[in-house]
Every structure is written in C-alpha cells, then in structure tokens.
Amino acid sequence: ELFVRLASGDISSVQIISRLKNEGHLITKEVSHKPKENEDYLSKKQNNLEKEIKCIALLGDSYAGQSDFSLAISFYIAAIKKAEANNRPDLAAKSYNGLGVVAYQRGDYEKAKQYFLQAAQLKLDAGLVDHYAMIMTNLSGVFFSLGKYDEALFHLQQALPEIASHDAVLAAAYNSIGSIYQMGYQQLDSAQYYYNRSIEVSEKGGFKDVLISAYHNQGEIYLQQKNFNAGISLLKKLFLFLHIIFFNS
C-alpha cells in the first residue's frame, strides 16, 4: 500500500462518503467537502460496530490525505481502541498500518517499522495472508529508506506470492525491488529486469503513477550506460501510454 497509494493518501472526504454509501453503510446525507462536517455523522450514526470502526479509520485516511497528521493519528488511535476493546484485532490492523504510513511520511522510520510489524502480525493472526503481504511491502519501504537493502528485499520477496493477484501492489513491488538492485546493490541488469516487470504489469492495469516511476528508474539506468537510443525509445513509449490514458480519461 505504501508503494501504491501511501495507504492514507489520495482519499477525500467526498470519496469516503461515496464509498460508504455504495457499501450500504450510510442511509442518506448531504455530502460535505470538509471532513469535520462529516465526523459526527460518521462516528455516531453507525449501528454496526464493524462499520463504525471502519468509518473512524477512514476519517484517519481522509485527514492523512490532507497532511493533517495530528487529526489522522487521533482517529487511527480511536479506531484501534474501539477495535481492541471489542476483540477485533483484524480491524485494528488497518489503523496500525495507517499510523505506520503517517510515521513514514514524517520520517520516523523506527516508529513506522513498529506500527507496520504490529499491523502485519494482526493480519497474519486473522488469516488474512494477502493483507499481511501488502503490509510487508510497506515494511520493506522502511528498511529501504534506512539503507537496509537485504531486509527490504527479503520482505518484498516474501510478499510476492501473496500479492500475485493484486496487480497494483505487484507492479509497485517489482518497481521497488528494481530500486533495491539499482541503488542498493548497483546490479543494473537485475534492476532492469524488475523495472520491466513493473512496466508490463502497470501498462496492462493502467497504473500511471507506478509506470512513470518505473520508466524514470529505467531511464536513469540507460543514462548511466550512455544508451541514449534506448532512453529515447523509452520516452516515446511513455508518451504514447500517457497520451492514451489522457484521452481515455
């Protein structure tokens, strides 16, 4: 998630309300563009415990997406307390992951590592292996930022079998493995192999952000190798892809 959507990023309060309505969690309400105007409704009007905990966690996502980390943390902690008080560690895991993402964005890698490990263990205990694997990709990102490339690579490779059916996460994981080989080990051939895998999955799924990153990383290798013709060809492919995405959006 960290590599794909930074878990708590890119979600507006409007999208939250829409998503909850689509899932049948809300009855009716005028949608507000300000999360604060939705807080009471989301937290008080839920009759179902699971839905209520998810609503609180989603508010954490909403504030984190606006870089209001203090409020995001308060909602994540509230969701965790409610989940743990009602013996729902599987629901607490999402907010631990959210806390990890916030800590990562703040540059507190040790705290991020602690939260991701808590989230991953809770998902594993609940038998949610695919969710566990996705959180492990977040943990890998922490080790990468700490310069611990062996550990970063280990966690990503451990996660690959479980995220094989989650193309967006898989594309980002391939891109991250490529980065480890390129910047951590200086093994450019291995890096290119994984960047190409990431590009292949991203083009198929239309994952623009991951694709741009993988193309950029691949382009850096071509520059290092002074392979300018390959670099130009890469730029042409990227332009064509973005052109198609733009006109189909």
N, C-alpha and C positions, 0 to 999 in steps of 0.2 A: 504493500500500500504506500509506503513512504516513497518508493521509486515511481509509483504510478500516479497517485493523487495527493501525496503527503497526508493521506488519511483524513486530516482535519482541514484541508484546504478547500477551495473551489466549491463550497456549498453555501448558497444564500438561504436566508430565512424563507423566501418565497418557494424555493425548491424543496425545503423541508416540509412546509405546509402542504404543498402539492403532493409530495411523496407520501406523506401520512394519509392524506385524503384518498389517494389511489389505493392504499392498502386497507382502507376502511377504518382507520384509526380515529378519524375526526368526523363529526356529524356535519355541521356547517359552520363557516366563519368567513368573514371578510378577510382576505389575506393582507397582512401588513408587510411593508418592506423593512420594518425595523424589528429586530429580534425582541427587544424589550417589550414591545406591544403584544408579543405573542407568548411571553413567558408564562403568565398566569393561566392562559387558556391551555397551553400545552401541558403544564405541570399539574393543574388542578382538575381538568375535565376528563382525565383518563380513568376509566373504570377498571381497566385491566392492568395488573401490576407490570407485566412484561412490556406492554405498550408504554406505560408511564416511564419506566426506566429507559427505554429506547428514546422516548421524547426528550428526556433530560440530557442524554448523551448526544443527541442530535443538536440540541442547543449549544452544547460544548463545541461541536463541529462548526456550527454557524459562527460563533464568536472567534474561534481559532482561525476560520477562513477570513475574518476581518482583522486578524492580528491583534485582537483584544484578548491576550493570553491570560490575563488575570481572571476575567469572567469565564473564559473557557475552562480554566483549571477548576474554578468553583463548581461549575456544572458537572464536570467529569467526576470530581470527588463526591458530589451529591449523588450521582448515579451509582458510583461504586458502593457508597454507604448503604443505599437503599437495596442494591442487589445483594450485598453480603448479608444484610440484616434479614433478608428473605431467602437465604441459602440459594442464590442464583449466581454462582461464580462465573458461569458462562456469559452472563450479561455484564458482569463487572469487567471481564476481559477487554471488551471494546473500549471502555473508558480508560483502562490502564494503557491500552495502545495509544489512545488519544493523548494521554499525559506524556507518553514517550515521544510522540511526534512534536508536541509543544516544547519539550525539553531539548529535542534535537534542533528545532528551529532556533532556539535560544543559545545553542552552542554548548549546552550542558550534557555532554555525551555520556558521562558516567551515570547520571540520573536517567537519561534516555535508555541506556542499556538495562538498568534495573527495572524500569517500567515494562520494556518490551519482553524481558525474561518472565516477569510476572504474568503478562498477558498471554504469552506463548504457552506457559505451563498450564494456565487455566483452560485454554482451548484444548490442549492435549488431554488433560484430565477429563474434559467433557466429550472426548472422542471426535472433536471437530478438527481432523487432521489437515484438511485443506486450509482452514483458517489459521491453524498453527503454523503452517508453512509460509503463509503470506506474512505473518508477523516476524518470522525468522528472516525474511528478506529485509525487513526494517532493521533488525538487529545487525544484519550484515552491513547495512549502510553506516551504522555507528562505528563498527570496527574499521571500516574503510576510512572514515573520517579521522580515526585515531591512528591511522597508518599501520594497523594490524591486519595485513593483507591475507595471511594464511587463515586467520579466523574468519575474516569476511568471506573468503572463497569457500571455506568449509560450510558455513551456514547457507550460502546460496546453493551450493551443490546438493546439500541435504534437502533443500526445499524443492528442487526442480521436479522430482517425480510427482509431488503432490500438487504442484501448480500447473501441471502439463495441460490441463483443460481450461485454465484461466488465462486466455491469450494476452490480455493487457498486462497482467503481472508477469507472465512468462517473457514477454518482449522486453520489459524493463529489467528483469533479472538477467537476461542474456546481455543486455547493454551494460549492466553493472559488472558482470563477470569480465566482459571485454575491457572495461576500465581498470579492473584489478590487474589484468595481464599487461595492459599498456603502461599504466602509471606506477603500479606496484612492482611488477617483475620485469618490465621492459621487454616482454615477449610479444613482439608485434604480430607475428603470424597467428598466435593463439588469440590475440585481441581481435584481429580482423575476422577470424572465424566466428567469434561470438557476436561481433557487430553485425556481420552478415546475417546471422540467425535472427538477431533482433530486428533488422530491417525487413527481413522476409515476413516475420510474424506481424510487424507493425503495418506494413503495406497491405497485407491481407485483411487486417482488422481495422485499418484506418486510424491507428493510434498516432496522431500527428506529433504530439509533444515528444514521445519516445523516439519516433522516427527521426525527427530533427536532431535530437541528441545523438543518436547512433550515427547518422550521416556526418555530423560535426566531428565526432570522435574518429570516424573512419577517415575523414578529410585530413585531420591532424597527422594521421599516420602517413598518408600519401605525401604530405608536405615534408615530413621527416625523411621519407625515402626519396624525395625530389621527383616523385612520379606525378608530374603535373597533368599529363594526359588523363590519367585515371581520376585525378581530382576534378578536372573539368567535366568528365563523363558523370561523375557522382553529382555534381551540382545540377547538371541537366536533368538527371533522374529525380532529384529532389524538387526542382522547379516544376516538372511535369506532375508529380504527385500532388504538390500543394495547389497547382492550378486546377486539378480535377476536384480536390476537396473543396476548394473555394466555390467552384461553380455548381457543385452538388449540394452545398450547404444552404 
